[in-house]
Amino acid sequence: MALKVGKGAEAPPFLVMDVIAAANAREAALPPGAPGVLRMEVGQPSTGAPRGAAEAAIRALQEGAPLGYTEAFGLRSLRERIAGHYREKYGVAVPPSCVAVTVGASGAFPLAFLAAFDVGDRVAMAAPFYPPYANILTALGMVPQVLPCDASTRFQPTVAMLEALDPRPAGLIVASPCNPAGTMLSREELAAIADWCERNGVRLVSDEIYHGLSYGMEESTAAGCSDSAIVVNSFSKYFSMTGWRIGWMVLPEDLVRPVECLAQNMFISAPHIAQVAAEAAFGCAEELEANKAVYARNRALLLRGLPEAGFDRLAEADGAFYLWADIGHLTNNSVEFTARMLAEAGIAATPGVDFDPARGGRFLRFSYCGAEAAMAEAPGRLRDWLKR
């Protein structure tokens, strides 16, 4: 007799992970001396954890501390340091009691969604969007409500779009800077969206994982706009600590205990050693800003070079480390296009359908957090490939 498979198992793949596997396989098959694959598919800094963070972890290991479970919401000293970060960076008072340390931002989203929403609830998000938003919601029995966005709104939601929703969703996810488009909401736009959510009983979830990585536009946190918003952030991107799996949430008072109970049951706590390193990472500004300077140079190289290569329809790259390219003049099948790009040009990029299943066939995402030399080489390779 066939055994039941749960509906949660129907979650679609996160295609960028398949691209990573294909790029790894191509690299492994290259003959000695052949040009390597230019990795522009994954949003992972090419640098490791800052030196001060690594040294803090080494000290903890050498001292023989047991490094066991922490409180479900994390080390008190780390939560206090995160609260201090909001005071110093944004001028926003966040009680340490409202800070939850999580197993990366990826571990934060299920906790947030389960605490704030019920099975069948609609949660709105702008398209293109980070795929796990929709995939996690669907696996939990909730309903993603997609707001099609384009360059006219800088791929961000607007209050006018929200006003047009009938019925109102239970929640709204915003991301600024966003993945994949790299665009940001201004302070005024974020405040207006937060106000709309408050007035309409819609729970705002603000993904701020790319804060620290903006190029001229001011970053604003939803924690300064709304007492009911959930803020998600992480040490993965600006702090260059992807594999340490350490993130955090700033929670409204009414969700603190519900999220704590969920965290106790689902994760127990984030890894102790990663928490030690994360706390030390706040003292590594000089190294982190040097990393950011590399991204800024990469961004400038590509904003200049990609249009010359034939990719001239790019979203405004306010932040993060992505370029969202409209390739509708080249193809309507971004999956096939990126596969050929990898096989023929040796450049890995992510097909747009990962971020917008309905319209992503005419888009792809380039990541520019890799080595500066690779970013400088990419436009020439792409130009030569398109001329074949």
GUFI-648487 format. One record per residue (C-alpha): residue number from 0; x, y, z negated. Coordinates in steps of 0.2 Angstrom, whole numbers. Layout:
PT num     u     v     w
PT NUM     X     Y     Z
...
This chain:
PT num     u     v     w
PT   0     0     0     0
PT   1     6    17     5
PT   2    10    28   -11
PT   3     4    46   -12
PT   4    15    60    -8
PT   5    11    77   -16
PT   6     6    92    -6
PT   7    21   101   -13
PT   8    32    89    -3
PT   9    25    98    13
PT  10    35   113    10
PT  11    44   118    26
PT  12    63   119    27
PT  13    73   134    23
PT  14    80   135    40
PT  15    96   144    36
PT  16   102   129    26
PT  17   100   118    42
PT  18   110   131    51
PT  19   124   130    38
PT  20   124   111    40
PT  21   125   113    59
PT  22   139   126    58
PT  23   149   115    46
PT  24   147   100    58
PT  25   154   111    72
PT  26   168   117    62
PT  27   173    99    57
PT  28   173    94    75
PT  29   184   108    82
PT  30   201   102    88
PT  31   216   110    80
PT  32   220   127    86
PT  33   202   130    93
PT  34   193   147    88
PT  35   183   144    72
PT  36   165   147    69
PT  37   160   165    64
PT  38   149   163    49
PT  39   135   175    50
PT  40   121   164    45
PT  41   121   164    26
PT  42   119   178    13
PT  43   133   172     2
PT  44   148   184    -2
PT  45   164   177     5
PT  46   173   182   -12
PT  47   171   172   -28
PT  48   166   178   -45
PT  49   175   194   -51
PT  50   192   190   -60
PT  51   185   196   -77
PT  52   170   184   -76
PT  53   181   169   -71
PT  54   193   173   -85
PT  55   179   174   -98
PT  56   174   157   -93
PT  57   191   150   -94
PT  58   193   157  -112
PT  59   177   149  -117
PT  60   182   133  -111
PT  61   200   134  -118
PT  62   193   139  -135
PT  63   183   122  -135
PT  64   166   130  -138
PT  65   152   117  -136
PT  66   143   128  -123
PT  67   127   119  -126
PT  68   109   126  -124
PT  69   106   144  -127
PT  70    89   151  -131
PT  71    77   149  -117
PT  72    79   167  -112
PT  73    98   167  -114
PT  74   112   173  -125
PT  75   106   188  -135
PT  76   122   198  -130
PT  77   119   195  -112
PT  78   101   201  -113
PT  79   107   217  -122
PT  80   120   220  -109
PT  81   107   218   -95
PT  82    95   230  -104
PT  83   110   242  -106
PT  84   112   241   -87
PT  85    95   248   -84
PT  86    98   262   -96
PT  87   115   266   -88
PT  88   110   264   -69
PT  89    92   269   -68
PT  90    89   279   -85
PT  91    75   266   -89
PT  92    73   259  -107
PT  93    71   240  -106
PT  94    69   231  -122
PT  95    81   216  -123
PT  96    66   206  -129
PT  97    58   208  -111
PT  98    74   202  -102
PT  99    74   183   -97
PT 100    90   175   -91
PT 101    86   163   -78
PT 102    94   149   -67
PT 103    97   162   -53
PT 104    83   172   -45
PT 105    77   155   -37
PT 106    73   149   -55
PT 107    64   166   -59
PT 108    51   165   -45
PT 109    42   149   -51
PT 110    42   156   -69
PT 111    35   172   -63
PT 112    22   165   -51
PT 113    16   152   -64
PT 114    14   165   -78
PT 115     5   178   -67
PT 116    -5   168   -55
PT 117   -17   153   -54
PT 118   -20   140   -40
PT 119   -29   148   -26
PT 120   -23   165   -30
PT 121   -18   176   -15
PT 122    -1   184   -16
PT 123     4   197    -3
PT 124    21   200     5
PT 125    27   210    20
PT 126    33   200    35
PT 127    48   197    38
PT 128    50   190    20
PT 129    62   179    11
PT 130    56   161    15
PT 131    55   154    -3
PT 132    42   167    -8
PT 133    29   159     3
PT 134    36   141     1
PT 135    36   141   -18
PT 136    19   149   -19
PT 137    12   136    -7
PT 138    20   122   -17
PT 139    12   129   -33
PT 140    -5   129   -25
PT 141    -6   148   -22
PT 142    -9   157    -5
PT 143     4   168     3
PT 144    -5   183    11
PT 145     6   190    25
PT 146     6   208    29
PT 147    14   210    47
PT 148    26   224    47
PT 149    37   231    61
PT 150    50   245    64
PT 151    36   258    62
PT 152    35   255    43
PT 153    54   250    42
PT 154    48   232    39
PT 155    41   237    22
PT 156    23   237    16
PT 157    13   253    14
PT 158    -1   259     3
PT 159   -12   260    19
PT 160    -9   242    22
PT 161   -13   237     4
PT 162   -29   247     5
PT 163   -35   238    20
PT 164   -34   221    11
PT 165   -51   213     7
PT 166   -52   205    -4
PT 167   -38   212   -15
PT 168   -24   200   -18
PT 169   -19   194   -36
PT 170    -1   199   -33
PT 171    11   208   -22
PT 172    29   204   -19
PT 173    41   218   -13
PT 174    60   218   -10
PT 175    71   233    -8
PT 176    83   231    -1
PT 177    74   217     8
PT 178    80   201    16
PT 179    81   200    31
PT 180    79   217    37
PT 181    90   226    24
PT 182    78   241    23
PT 183    73   250     7
PT 184    58   258    -1
PT 185    61   276    -7
PT 186    58   280   -25
PT 187    42   289   -20
PT 188    36   274    -9
PT 189    40   261   -23
PT 190    31   272   -36
PT 191    15   274   -24
PT 192    15   255   -22
PT 193    16   252   -41
PT 194     3   264   -44
PT 195    -9   256   -32
PT 196    -6   239   -40
PT 197   -10   246   -57
PT 198   -26   254   -51
PT 199   -31   238   -42
PT 200   -27   225   -55
PT 201   -13   218   -43
PT 202     3   211   -52
PT 203    18   218   -44
PT 204    34   207   -42
PT 205    49   217   -37
PT 206    64   207   -30
PT 207    79   218   -33
PT 208    92   205   -30
PT 209   102   216   -18
PT 210   103   231   -30
PT 211   121   237   -30
PT 212   122   235   -11
PT 213   115   250    -3
PT 214   123   262     9
PT 215   117   280     5
PT 216    99   277     0
PT 217    95   278   -19
PT 218    90   262   -27
PT 219    74   262   -38
PT 220    68   249   -50
PT 221    50   244   -52
PT 222    54   243   -71
PT 223    54   262   -70
PT 224    38   264   -61
PT 225    26   251   -70
PT 226    24   243   -87
PT 227    15   228   -79
PT 228    28   224   -65
PT 229    39   209   -65
PT 230    57   213   -59
PT 231    68   199   -53
PT 232    87   201   -51
PT 233   103   190   -50
PT 234   121   189   -52
PT 235   123   181   -35
PT 236   124   195   -22
PT 237   132   211   -29
PT 238   141   202   -43
PT 239   147   188   -30
PT 240   142   174   -41
PT 241   130   163   -30
PT 242   136   146   -36
PT 243   135   150   -55
PT 244   116   150   -53
PT 245   113   165   -65
PT 246    99   178   -63
PT 247    87   188   -74
PT 248    69   195   -75
PT 249    63   210   -84
PT 250    45   206   -90
PT 251    30   215   -95
PT 252    25   213  -113
PT 253    10   202  -109
PT 254    21   189  -100
PT 255    36   187  -111
PT 256    29   173  -122
PT 257    21   164  -107
PT 258    37   164   -97
PT 259    47   159  -112
PT 260    36   144  -114
PT 261    37   139   -96
PT 262    56   141   -96
PT 263    58   131  -112
PT 264    49   116  -103
PT 265    55   118   -85
PT 266    74   123   -87
PT 267    78   124  -106
PT 268    90   138  -102
PT 269   102   144   -89
PT 270   120   136   -90
PT 271   129   143  -105
PT 272   146   145   -96
PT 273   138   155   -82
PT 274   130   167   -95
PT 275   147   170  -103
PT 276   154   174   -86
PT 277   139   185   -81
PT 278   141   196   -96
PT 279   159   199   -92
PT 280   155   203   -74
PT 281   147   219   -80
PT 282   165   225   -84
PT 283   172   222   -66
PT 284   165   237   -57
PT 285   182   241   -48
PT 286   183   224   -40
PT 287   164   223   -36
PT 288   165   240   -28
PT 289   180   235   -17
PT 290   169   220   -11
PT 291   155   232    -7
PT 292   167   243     3
PT 293   171   228    14
PT 294   153   225    17
PT 295   151   244    22
PT 296   165   242    34
PT 297   158   226    41
PT 298   141   235    43
PT 299   149   249    52
PT 300   158   238    64
PT 301   142   228    69
PT 302   131   244    70
PT 303   143   250    83
PT 304   148   234    91
PT 305   132   224    92
PT 306   123   237   103
PT 307   137   237   115
PT 308   136   218   116
PT 309   118   218   120
PT 310   109   218   103
PT 311   103   235   103
PT 312    87   234    93
PT 313    92   233    75
PT 314    82   237    59
PT 315    88   251    48
PT 316   102   243    37
PT 317    99   253    21
PT 318   106   239    10
PT 319   110   221     7
PT 320   121   213    20
PT 321   110   209    34
PT 322   105   215    51
PT 323    88   211    58
PT 324    89   210    77
PT 325    75   211    89
PT 326    80   199   103
PT 327    64   199   113
PT 328    73   206   128
PT 329    84   190   128
PT 330    72   176   122
PT 331    56   172   113
PT 332    63   156   105
PT 333    76   161    92
PT 334    78   143    86
PT 335    84   138   103
PT 336    94   154   105
PT 337   104   153    89
PT 338   107   135    92
PT 339   115   139   109
PT 340   124   154   101
PT 341   132   142    89
PT 342   136   128   102
PT 343   143   140   116
PT 344   149   156   107
PT 345   154   148    90
PT 346   143   161    80
PT 347   131   155    67
PT 348   116   166    64
PT 349    99   163    57
PT 350    83   162    68
PT 351    69   174    64
PT 352    56   161    62
PT 353    63   157    45
PT 354    57   174    39
PT 355    42   177    50
PT 356    34   161    57
PT 357    22   170    68
PT 358    33   183    76
PT 359    51   178    72
PT 360    54   169    89
PT 361    60   186    95
PT 362    71   190    80
PT 363    87   184    72
PT 364    97   189    56
PT 365   115   192    56
PT 366   124   192    39
PT 367   139   203    37
PT 368   146   198    20
PT 369   160   187    28
PT 370   178   192    32
PT 371   181   208    40
PT 372   191   200    54
PT 373   177   189    58
PT 374   164   203    59
PT 375   176   213    70
PT 376   178   198    82
PT 377   159   194    83
PT 378   153   208    95
PT 379   166   204   108
PT 380   162   185   108
PT 381   143   189   109
PT 382   146   201   124
PT 383   156   188   133
PT 384   143   174   129
PT 385   129   185   136
PT 386   138   188   152
PT 387   140   170   156
